[in-house]
Amino acid sequence: MTLVEAVATTGRAARINPVAKLAASAVLAIALVLTLDPVSGGVALLLELLLLPFAGLSWRQFWTRTWPVWIAAPLTGLTIALYGETSGRVYVDWLLVRVSDGSLDLALATALRVLAIALPSVVLFATVDPTDLADGLGQIVRLPARFVLGALAGVRMVGLFLDDWHALELARRARGVADRGRVRRFLGMAFALLVLSIRRGAKLATAMEARGFGAPGPRTWARPSRFGRDDWMLIALAAVIAAAALTAAVLAGTWNFVLGPS
C-alpha cells in the first residue's frame, strides 16, 4: 500500500483521525513558514493539487469550501507587490506604492505559500466532526478533558447562535422596530445575543458539572479514538511533501530562511 492509497477513497479519507489531519497540516505549515521563496511554495502546491482529487470531496464541495483561499492569496500577494521590500528594478513609484523586482518576487512567494498552507488545511478539515476531534485531542494528545469538552460545547453552540440571531431579527420585525437605523439595530441585536449567550453558557456549564464533566481524575470516553496505519501514512505524506519543497528550494538556490539575518 502506497501513501497515496491511504487517502485514495472517500470513506477512508473521512475516517482518518482528526488529530492526524491536524498534525499533517502543522507539518506543512511549519516547513513552509521557514522559508519565503516561490520554489518551495510552488512545489508544495503542485504536489498538493495532484493529491487533492483523492481527498474525497467533489469539485463543487472543493470550490465551495476553498473559494475564500483563492481570493485571499492574490490579495495578499497584491499587497506585498505594492508595499513590499524594494530591490532591483523599480517599475512603479507613487506615494507609498513602490513596485519592484524584489516586491514582485515576495508577492509571488507569499501567494504561493498561502495557497500551499491553506488549501490542504481546508480540504482535510472539511470532513472533520468536532466531536471526533475532541475525542482525539483528549485521548491521543492527552489534553485536559475539561478544556477539550468545554471547547467542543462552545463549537456546538455556534449553530444555536445563528438560529438565535435569526429569531431576534424576526421578533424585532414583528414589533416594527427593525425598519430603520441599521447600525442601531445591529448593536441592539448584538447586545441581546450577548446576554442570551451568557445565560445559555451558564446553564450549560451547570448542566455539564452536574453530569460530572468537571470531575477530577481520569475520565471515560463514549467513543474511543484510535490512531492507526492510515493516520501515520497521512502524516508521512505531509512530511514527504514538505521535504520535497524545502529540498527543491535549496537546490534551486532560492532558500530564504525567514528567521535568519536580514
C-alpha positions in Angstrom: 0.0 0.0 0.0 1.4 3.4 -1.0 1.0 6.7 0.7 -1.5 7.9 -1.9 -3.7 4.9 -1.4 -4.1 5.8 2.2 -6.3 8.7 1.2 -7.5 7.4 -2.2 -11.1 6.7 -1.2 -13.8 8.9 0.2 -14.6 6.7 3.1 -11.0 6.1 4.2 -10.2 9.8 4.0 -13.2 10.7 6.1 -12.3 8.1 8.7 -8.7 9.3 9.2 -8.3 10.6 12.7 -8.7 14.4 13.0 -5.5 14.5 15.1 -3.6 13.1 12.1 -5.1 15.7 9.8 -4.1 18.4 12.3 -0.6 17.0 12.5 -0.3 16.8 8.7 -1.4 20.4 8.3 1.0 21.5 11.0 3.9 19.7 9.3 3.3 21.5 6.0 2.7 24.9 7.7 5.9 24.8 9.8 8.0 23.7 6.8 6.7 26.4 4.5 6.9 29.1 7.1 10.7 28.5 7.5 11.4 30.0 4.0 9.8 32.6 1.8 10.6 31.8 -1.8 8.4 30.8 -4.8 10.1 27.5 -5.4 9.2 25.8 -2.1 5.6 27.2 -2.2 5.2 26.2 -5.8 6.5 22.7 -5.4 4.3 22.1 -2.3 1.3 23.5 -4.0 1.8 21.4 -7.1 2.2 18.1 -5.1 -0.9 19.0 -3.1 -3.0 19.7 -6.2 -2.1 16.3 -7.5 -3.4 14.7 -4.3 -6.5 16.8 -3.7 -8.7 14.7 -6.0 -8.1 11.8 -3.6 -9.4 13.8 -0.6 -13.0 12.6 -1.1 -14.5 16.0 -2.0 -16.5 16.7 -5.1 -15.4 19.6 -7.2 -18.4 21.6 -6.1 -17.6 20.9 -2.5 -14.0 21.8 -3.1 -14.7 25.2 -4.7 -17.4 26.0 -2.1 -15.1 25.5 0.8 -11.9 26.9 -0.7 -13.0 30.0 -2.6 -12.0 32.3 0.2 -8.5 31.0 0.0 -8.3 31.6 -3.8 -9.4 35.2 -3.1 -7.2 35.9 -0.1 -4.0 34.6 -1.7 -3.9 37.0 -4.7 -5.0 39.9 -2.5 -2.1 39.1 -0.1 0.3 39.0 -3.0 -1.0 42.3 -4.3 -0.4 44.0 -1.0 3.1 42.7 -0.9 3.7 43.7 -4.5 2.6 47.3 -3.8 4.2 47.8 -0.4 6.8 45.1 0.0 10.6 45.4 0.3 12.1 47.3 -2.6 15.0 45.8 -4.5 16.2 45.6 -8.1 14.4 47.5 -10.9 11.6 49.8 -9.8 8.5 49.8 -12.1 6.1 52.0 -10.2 7.0 54.7 -7.6 4.0 56.7 -6.4 3.5 57.9 -2.9 3.7 54.8 -0.7 3.4 52.4 -3.6 6.6 51.1 -5.0 6.6 48.1 -7.2 10.0 46.5 -7.9 11.6 43.2 -8.8 12.0 42.4 -5.1 8.4 43.1 -4.2 7.1 41.1 -7.1 9.2 38.1 -6.1 8.0 38.4 -2.5 4.4 38.7 -3.7 4.6 35.6 -5.8 6.3 33.7 -2.9 3.7 34.9 -0.4 0.7 34.0 -2.6 2.0 30.5 -3.3 2.8 29.9 0.4 -0.7 31.0 1.4 -2.2 28.6 -1.1 0.1 25.7 -0.1 -0.7 26.1 3.6 -4.4 26.9 3.5 -5.7 24.6 0.8 -4.7 21.3 2.4 -5.9 22.5 5.8 -9.3 23.4 4.5 -9.7 20.2 2.5 -8.5 18.0 5.3 -10.8 19.5 7.9 -13.8 19.6 5.5 -14.8 16.1 6.7 -13.8 16.5 10.4 -16.5 16.2 13.0 -15.9 18.4 16.1 -16.8 15.5 18.4 -14.2 13.2 16.7 -11.6 16.0 17.0 -12.4 16.5 20.7 -12.1 12.7 21.3 -8.7 12.6 19.6 -7.4 15.6 21.4 -8.5 14.2 24.8 -7.4 10.6 24.2 -4.4 10.8 21.9 -2.9 14.2 22.6 -3.9 13.9 26.2 -5.1 17.5 26.5 -7.1 18.3 29.7 -10.6 16.8 29.3 -12.2 19.9 30.9 -10.7 22.2 28.3 -11.5 19.9 25.3 -15.1 19.3 26.3 -15.7 23.0 27.0 -14.3 23.9 23.6 -16.5 21.3 22.0 -19.6 22.6 23.8 -18.7 26.1 22.6 -18.4 24.9 19.0 -21.7 23.1 19.2 -23.3 26.4 20.3 -22.4 28.3 17.1 -25.4 26.9 15.2 -27.7 27.9 18.0 -26.3 31.4 18.0 -27.2 31.7 14.3 -30.7 30.5 15.0 -31.0 32.9 17.9 -29.9 35.8 15.7 -32.5 34.9 13.1 -35.2 34.6 15.8 -34.2 38.0 17.2 -34.4 39.6 13.8 -37.9 38.2 13.2 -39.1 39.2 16.6 -37.9 42.8 16.1 -39.6 42.9 12.7 -42.8 41.7 14.2 -42.7 44.6 16.7 -41.9 47.1 14.0 -38.5 48.2 15.3 -36.3 46.7 12.5 -37.2 49.0 9.6 -34.8 51.9 10.4 -31.4 52.5 11.8 -29.3 49.5 10.7 -26.4 50.3 12.9 -28.6 50.9 16.0 -30.5 47.7 15.1 -27.3 45.7 14.8 -25.9 46.9 18.1 -29.2 46.2 19.9 -29.4 42.7 18.5 -25.7 42.0 19.3 -26.2 43.1 22.9 -29.3 40.9 23.2 -27.5 37.9 21.7 -24.6 38.5 24.1 -26.9 38.4 27.1 -28.6 35.3 25.8 -25.3 33.7 25.2 -24.1 34.4 28.7 -27.2 32.9 30.2 -27.1 29.8 28.0 -23.4 29.4 28.7 -24.0 29.5 32.5 -26.8 26.9 32.2 -24.7 24.7 30.0 -21.8 24.9 32.5 -24.1 24.0 35.4 -25.5 21.0 33.4 -22.1 19.7 32.5 -20.8 20.0 36.0 -23.9 18.1 37.2 -23.1 15.3 34.8 -19.6 15.0 36.0 -17.7 16.6 33.1 -15.5 18.6 35.5 -14.8 15.7 37.9 -11.1 15.2 38.9 -9.1 12.2 37.8 -9.2 10.2 34.6 -12.5 10.1 32.7 -14.0 7.6 30.4 -15.0 8.3 26.8 -18.1 7.1 25.0 -16.2 6.7 21.7 -12.6 5.5 21.7 -10.3 7.4 19.4 -7.7 5.3 17.6 -4.5 6.2 15.7 -3.8 3.6 13.0 -1.7 3.0 9.9 -3.6 5.3 7.6 -3.2 8.2 10.1 0.6 7.7 10.2 0.6 7.5 6.4 -1.1 10.8 6.1 1.5 12.5 8.4 4.3 10.8 6.4 2.8 12.1 3.2 2.8 15.6 4.5 6.4 15.2 5.6 7.4 14.0 2.2 5.7 17.0 0.5 7.4 19.4 3.0 10.8 17.7 2.5 10.5 17.8 -1.3 9.5 21.5 -1.2 12.4 22.5 1.0 14.9 20.4 -1.0 13.8 22.0 -4.2 14.3 25.4 -2.8 17.8 24.6 -1.6 18.8 23.0 -4.9 17.4 25.9 -6.9 19.3 28.4 -4.7 16.1 30.3 -3.6 16.2 29.2 0.0 15.3 32.3 2.1 15.3 31.4 5.8 12.8 33.9 7.3 14.4 33.7 10.8 17.9 34.3 9.5 19.8 37.6 9.5 18.4 40.1 7.0 
